[in-house]
Structure formats: C-alpha cells, structure tokens
Amino acid sequence: MKQLLTILLVTFITGIGWSQQAAQYSMFMMNKFNWNPAYAGMENALVATGIYRSQWQGLPGNPVTQNIGVHLPVNIIRSGMGLTLENDELGARQRTTGTLSYNYQMELGRWGILSAGGSAGYAQRTLDGEALRTPGGDYSPSDGILIHNDDLLPVTAISGSTLTYGAGVYLLTERFEAGLAVRNITEPIAPISDALSMQLSRAFFFNAEGHFDLSSMISFHPAVLVRSDLAQTQTDVAALFHYNDNIIAGASFRGYNSNSIDAVAMILGFKLSDNITVGYAYDFTLSILNQVSNGSHEVMVSYNLNKTLGTGRPPKIIYNPRSL
C-alpha cells in the first residue's frame, strides 16, 4: 500500500509541474476566513481559530493538516485584516503557506455589510526524496544510499517557494451570508529542481450560509462550500443546529463531482465559555478508500475576544428578530 501511494504521488508530480489543491476541512463553516480574505473582521471582534485534521486515518502517508487563522476589524478605517498559516502533508509532499489579508467593509443599511478584500502570501512546497519509492529502485544498500533508478526524482528533500495573491467579496446579513473568492490569481510557478516545478493553480471558492430560528432555544444553519479550478469541482453541504447558543450538532456531506462521493461527517461543538468554542468532526469515508482507512478526524478550537478592540462588547447578533 505504501508503494502504491508513493507511485500515485510520483505520477502527479513528474509531469510538467506540480499542481496545488486546497486542503480539505469538514468544519468549513466554522472557519470562513480561511476561504475568503473579505471575511476578515466580519465577526466584529478579534478571532483566532486553530484546526488539526488527520484524513484517511490508518493509510500510510495520509494527509495531515494544521491551520491557524487570526483576524480582527479595524473600525477606524472600516476595514478588517488577518493572518493565516497552514501546513499540509501528504506522503512525501509538504505544503506550507502564510497569507496576509486586508479588506474594506461597506455598510448597506438594513441589508447588512458588503466587504471586498485581497491577500498576499508566501507558499513553500517540499518534496522528500527519501520517502519516495519506485518499482525499479534499489533500497537495500547497506550504506543507506537510495537508488530510485529515475533521474527525475531526488534522493533528498528539495523545496521551492513563490508569492501568491488572492481576492474576494463577502456579504453578511442577519439571516444570510455568502462569499466568492479566488486564490493564486496569477498561477505562479516556482522551480523545485531542474526537472520538477511547482504551479499553484487558480482556484475559486463560493460559500453560503443561512440562519433560522426554529424556537427560542434552537436555530438551524444550512451551509454550502463549492471549490473549483474550472477543471474539477467539489461541493460540500452541511446542516448544523445550535442549542441554547452553546451546543452545536450536525453533519456535512462531500462529493468531488457528480460521479464521485467522498465522505459524510458528523460534527459536534461546544461553547466552553463566552470566548472559547471547540469542535470535532469525524468523517465516514464513502469512497473505495474506506477499505484501507479508518475515517478522518478533525479538531477545532476558536477564541473570540467578544468585543471590538478599543470599545465595549458588541451586541449579540440576532438572526431572526421578533416583534413581541
């Protein structure tokens, strides 16, 4: 299995370039800033979110991802800004990215807030030649020297880096929110070696979420995330229920395209205090990978300062106000 995974990996990277795909998250609706720079500061407080994900548990070389995002409003100039750090590992490949975001927010009266922003990031991609194996390679020498019998493949870790840019717009209202963003606008290419290169493919992200009160204690929050590089499209849909504003439960479903389904995830979250929320998602794999993996685990911790810097605590958001 390990050799099979490595051969598949080599097949993807030894062509004309190395194409980047965004990391996968089941709790996409709990970290909207990760997908869209225009969301920075839209929660009217300093927010810090950390996520750890281990996908296809039990499969050698499975994807493992860490993500940290911090964003806050800058009310004096009607703006928001933030920072995202992400590390993603898959087999012999590692992707590390740091991104700064800024947006400008416009009040639309009773309609809500419209934000437009951009991002600039530094992306590094690493290929660990020591972890690669080929069918014709010799990995038995006593001196520990790897022989891939392929001049295109390295025997040590090599890396390359490049700058990348993104942009987005976001609409936030009491009952509905939606955003559209693009990453890697210029599709930058950076050489990793004489034979291998890295290309960050342009990718588009659309997300939307609704907020509906079902009773005085329970609210319903359907959400969708669509990701596309115009060659392949993936859709995630989710439904979450909030109880008493401190317990979150629901599920999400992910399909890579109309002919392929990937997983269904069960999601559970708790507000430990006014500032700290924790979430957990377990993916039940629906593709053929369920024969060799034990599902996926995802853990999230979010800290919300719950007040605008330099002012008092903001009023609670009311998604469905009633006339009493």
C-alpha positions as CSV (number, residue, x, y, z in Angstrom):
1,M,0.0,0.0,0.0
2,K,2.8,2.4,0.8
3,Q,4.5,1.8,-2.5
4,L,1.1,2.2,-4.3
5,L,0.5,5.6,-2.6
6,T,4.1,6.7,-3.5
7,I,3.8,5.7,-7.1
8,L,0.5,7.6,-7.4
9,L,2.2,10.7,-5.9
10,V,5.1,10.5,-8.3
11,T,2.7,10.2,-11.2
12,F,1.2,13.6,-10.3
13,I,4.4,15.4,-9.7
14,T,6.7,14.2,-12.5
15,G,4.8,15.8,-15.4
16,I,5.1,19.4,-16.5
17,G,4.6,20.7,-13.0
18,W,3.2,20.3,-9.5
19,S,-0.3,21.5,-9.2
20,Q,-1.7,22.7,-5.8
21,Q,-5.1,21.8,-4.4
22,A,-6.6,23.4,-1.3
23,A,-6.6,21.4,1.9
24,Q,-9.8,19.6,3.0
25,Y,-11.9,20.6,6.0
26,S,-15.2,19.2,7.1
27,M,-16.0,22.1,9.5
28,F,-15.6,24.6,6.7
29,M,-18.5,26.7,8.0
30,M,-16.6,27.3,11.3
31,N,-13.6,28.9,9.7
32,K,-14.9,31.1,6.9
33,F,-11.9,33.4,7.0
34,N,-9.7,30.5,5.7
35,W,-11.6,30.6,2.4
36,N,-12.1,34.3,1.8
37,P,-9.9,37.3,2.7
38,A,-13.0,39.5,2.6
39,Y,-14.3,37.8,5.8
40,A,-11.6,39.3,8.0
41,G,-13.1,41.3,10.8
42,M,-16.7,40.4,9.9
43,E,-17.3,39.0,13.4
44,N,-16.7,42.4,14.9
45,A,-14.0,41.1,17.3
46,L,-10.6,39.6,17.3
47,V,-11.0,35.9,16.4
48,A,-8.3,33.2,16.5
49,T,-9.0,29.7,15.1
50,G,-6.8,26.6,15.1
51,I,-7.6,23.3,13.2
52,Y,-5.9,20.0,13.1
53,R,-7.1,17.3,10.6
54,S,-5.9,13.8,10.0
55,Q,-7.5,12.4,6.9
56,W,-7.9,8.7,6.0
57,Q,-6.6,7.5,9.3
58,G,-4.6,4.3,9.1
59,L,-3.5,4.8,5.5
60,P,0.3,5.2,5.2
61,G,1.2,8.7,4.0
62,N,-2.3,10.0,4.7
63,P,-3.0,13.8,4.6
64,V,-2.3,15.7,7.8
65,T,-3.2,19.4,8.0
66,Q,-2.7,22.2,10.6
67,N,-4.3,25.6,10.1
68,I,-4.1,28.8,12.3
69,G,-6.0,31.9,11.4
70,V,-6.3,35.2,13.2
71,H,-8.4,38.2,12.1
72,L,-9.9,41.4,13.5
73,P,-11.7,44.5,12.5
74,V,-10.0,47.9,12.1
75,N,-13.1,50.1,12.6
76,I,-11.3,53.4,12.3
77,I,-10.8,52.8,8.6
78,R,-13.9,50.5,8.1
79,S,-11.6,47.5,7.4
80,G,-10.5,44.1,8.5
81,M,-7.2,42.3,8.4
82,G,-5.9,38.9,9.3
83,L,-3.2,36.2,9.0
84,T,-3.4,32.6,8.0
85,L,-0.8,29.9,8.5
86,E,-1.3,26.4,7.0
87,N,0.8,23.2,6.8
88,D,-0.4,20.3,4.8
89,E,1.5,16.9,4.4
90,L,0.7,14.1,2.0
91,G,3.2,11.3,1.7
92,A,6.5,12.7,0.5
93,R,4.9,16.1,-0.2
94,Q,4.6,19.1,2.2
95,R,2.9,22.4,1.6
96,T,3.4,25.4,3.9
97,T,1.7,28.8,3.3
98,G,1.5,32.1,5.1
99,T,-1.1,34.7,4.0
100,L,-1.9,38.3,5.0
101,S,-5.4,39.6,4.2
102,Y,-7.0,43.0,4.1
103,N,-10.5,44.2,3.2
104,Y,-12.7,47.3,3.1
105,Q,-16.2,47.0,4.5
106,M,-19.3,49.0,3.4
107,E,-22.5,49.2,5.4
108,L,-25.6,48.6,3.3
109,G,-28.1,49.9,5.9
110,R,-30.7,47.3,6.8
111,W,-29.3,45.0,4.2
112,G,-26.1,44.2,6.1
113,I,-22.4,44.6,5.3
114,L,-20.5,44.1,2.0
115,S,-16.8,43.5,2.1
116,A,-14.1,43.4,-0.6
117,G,-10.5,42.4,0.0
118,G,-7.3,40.8,-1.1
119,S,-4.5,38.7,0.2
120,A,-0.8,38.1,-0.4
121,G,1.0,35.0,0.7
122,Y,4.3,33.1,0.6
123,A,4.0,29.5,-0.4
124,Q,6.6,26.8,0.0
125,R,6.4,23.3,-1.3
126,T,8.8,20.5,-0.3
127,L,9.4,17.0,-1.8
128,D,11.1,14.5,0.5
129,G,13.1,12.2,-1.9
130,E,14.0,9.8,0.9
131,A,10.3,8.9,1.3
132,L,9.8,8.1,-2.4
133,R,9.9,4.5,-3.7
134,T,9.8,3.4,-7.4
135,P,9.2,-0.1,-8.8
136,G,12.7,-0.2,-10.3
137,G,14.5,1.3,-7.4
138,D,17.1,-0.3,-5.1
139,Y,16.6,0.4,-1.4
140,S,18.7,-2.4,0.1
141,P,22.2,-1.0,0.1
142,S,23.9,-1.3,3.5
143,D,25.3,2.3,3.2
144,G,21.8,3.7,3.2
145,I,22.1,5.3,-0.3
146,L,18.8,5.4,-2.1
147,I,18.7,4.4,-5.8
148,H,15.4,5.4,-7.5
149,N,16.7,4.5,-11.0
150,D,14.9,7.6,-12.1
151,D,16.9,10.8,-12.9
152,L,13.9,13.0,-12.3
153,L,13.5,12.0,-8.7
154,P,15.6,13.4,-5.8
155,V,17.1,11.3,-3.1
156,T,17.0,14.2,-0.5
157,A,14.4,16.8,0.4
158,I,14.1,19.7,-2.1
159,S,11.8,22.7,-2.0
160,G,10.7,25.8,-3.9
161,S,8.7,28.9,-3.0
162,T,6.7,31.6,-4.6
163,L,4.5,34.6,-3.9
164,T,0.7,34.1,-4.4
165,Y,-2.2,36.5,-4.4
166,G,-6.0,36.2,-3.8
167,A,-9.1,38.3,-3.6
168,G,-12.7,38.0,-2.5
169,V,-16.1,39.6,-1.7
170,Y,-18.4,38.8,1.2
171,L,-22.0,39.8,2.0
172,L,-23.2,39.5,5.6
173,T,-26.8,39.9,6.7
174,E,-28.8,38.9,9.7
175,R,-30.3,35.7,8.1
176,F,-27.9,35.0,5.2
177,E,-24.2,35.3,4.2
178,A,-22.3,34.5,1.1
179,G,-18.8,34.9,-0.3
180,L,-16.9,34.4,-3.5
181,A,-13.1,34.3,-3.5
182,V,-10.2,33.3,-5.8
183,R,-6.7,32.0,-4.8
184,N,-3.5,32.0,-6.8
185,I,-4.7,34.7,-9.3
186,T,-1.5,34.7,-11.3
187,E,-1.0,30.9,-11.1
188,P,2.7,31.4,-10.1
189,I,5.3,28.7,-11.0
190,A,8.4,28.1,-8.9
191,P,11.2,25.6,-9.8
192,I,11.9,23.0,-7.2
193,S,14.7,21.3,-9.2
194,D,15.9,21.2,-12.8
195,A,13.2,18.5,-13.5
196,L,10.4,19.5,-11.2
197,S,8.4,22.7,-10.9
198,M,5.5,23.9,-8.7
199,Q,2.4,25.5,-10.0
200,L,-0.3,27.0,-7.8
201,S,-3.5,26.5,-9.8
202,R,-6.1,29.3,-9.8
203,A,-9.0,28.2,-7.6
204,F,-12.4,29.6,-6.9
205,F,-14.4,29.3,-3.7
206,F,-18.1,30.0,-3.1
207,N,-19.7,29.7,0.3
208,A,-23.2,30.5,1.6
209,E,-24.9,30.0,5.0
210,G,-28.4,30.7,6.3
211,H,-29.5,31.4,9.9
212,F,-33.0,30.5,11.0
213,D,-34.6,30.3,14.5
214,L,-36.7,27.2,15.0
215,S,-37.6,28.0,18.6
216,S,-36.4,30.2,21.4
217,M,-33.6,27.6,22.1
218,I,-32.8,26.0,18.7
219,S,-31.5,27.6,15.5
220,F,-30.8,26.0,12.1
221,H,-27.8,26.9,9.9
222,P,-27.5,25.2,6.5
223,A,-24.2,25.9,4.6
224,V,-22.5,25.1,1.3
225,L,-19.0,25.4,0.0
226,V,-18.1,25.0,-3.7
227,R,-14.5,24.8,-4.8
228,S,-13.4,24.7,-8.4
229,D,-10.3,25.1,-10.6
230,L,-12.6,25.2,-13.6
231,A,-11.4,21.6,-14.4
232,Q,-12.8,19.9,-11.4
233,T,-15.4,21.0,-8.9
234,Q,-16.1,19.8,-5.3
235,T,-19.2,20.6,-3.3
236,D,-19.7,20.4,0.4
237,V,-23.1,20.8,2.0
238,A,-23.8,20.9,5.8
239,A,-26.6,21.4,8.2
240,L,-25.9,22.5,11.8
241,F,-28.3,23.0,14.7
242,H,-27.4,25.3,17.6
243,Y,-29.0,24.6,21.0
244,N,-29.1,27.4,23.6
245,D,-26.3,29.2,21.8
246,N,-23.7,26.8,23.3
247,I,-24.2,23.3,21.8
248,I,-23.6,22.6,18.0
249,A,-24.5,19.4,16.3
250,G,-25.0,18.4,12.7
251,A,-23.4,16.8,9.6
252,S,-21.7,17.6,6.3
253,F,-21.6,15.8,3.0
254,R,-18.8,16.0,0.5
255,G,-18.7,15.0,-3.2
256,Y,-15.8,15.5,-5.6
257,N,-18.1,15.7,-8.6
258,S,-21.4,14.4,-9.8
259,N,-20.0,10.9,-10.3
260,S,-18.0,10.6,-7.1
261,I,-18.8,10.9,-3.4
262,D,-16.1,11.1,-0.7
263,A,-17.5,11.3,2.8
264,V,-20.2,12.2,5.3
265,A,-19.0,13.9,8.5
266,M,-20.7,14.1,11.9
267,I,-20.0,17.4,13.7
268,L,-20.2,18.3,17.3
269,G,-19.3,21.5,19.0
270,F,-19.5,23.2,22.4
271,K,-19.0,26.8,23.7
272,L,-16.8,26.3,26.8
273,S,-17.2,30.0,27.7
274,D,-18.2,33.3,26.1
275,N,-14.8,33.3,24.4
276,I,-13.9,29.6,23.6
277,T,-15.6,27.2,21.2
278,V,-14.4,23.7,20.4
279,G,-15.5,21.5,17.6
280,Y,-14.9,17.9,16.4
281,A,-15.8,16.2,13.1
282,Y,-15.5,12.5,12.2
283,D,-15.6,11.6,8.5
284,F,-17.1,8.3,7.4
285,T,-15.3,7.6,4.1
286,L,-17.8,6.6,1.3
287,S,-15.3,6.2,-1.5
288,I,-13.2,3.0,-2.1
289,L,-10.7,4.3,0.4
290,N,-12.9,3.0,3.2
291,Q,-11.4,-0.4,2.5
292,V,-7.9,0.8,3.7
293,S,-8.7,3.7,6.1
294,N,-10.5,4.3,9.3
295,G,-12.1,7.6,8.5
296,S,-10.9,11.1,9.2
297,H,-10.6,13.2,12.4
298,E,-10.8,17.0,12.7
299,V,-10.5,19.1,15.8
300,M,-11.1,22.9,16.0
301,V,-10.5,25.4,18.8
302,S,-11.7,29.0,18.3
303,Y,-11.1,32.0,20.6
304,N,-13.4,35.1,20.2
305,L,-12.5,38.2,22.2
306,N,-16.2,39.1,22.1
307,K,-15.6,42.8,22.0
308,T,-14.3,45.3,19.5
309,L,-10.8,46.5,20.2
310,G,-10.9,49.9,21.8
311,T,-14.6,49.8,22.6
312,G,-17.0,47.8,24.7
313,R,-18.6,44.4,24.0
314,P,-20.7,44.4,20.7
315,P,-24.4,43.5,20.9
316,K,-25.3,39.9,20.3
317,I,-26.2,39.1,16.7
318,I,-30.0,38.4,16.3
319,Y,-30.5,36.3,13.2
320,N,-34.3,36.3,13.4
321,P,-35.7,39.2,15.5
322,R,-39.3,39.0,16.5
323,S,-41.9,41.7,17.3
324,L,-43.3,41.0,20.8
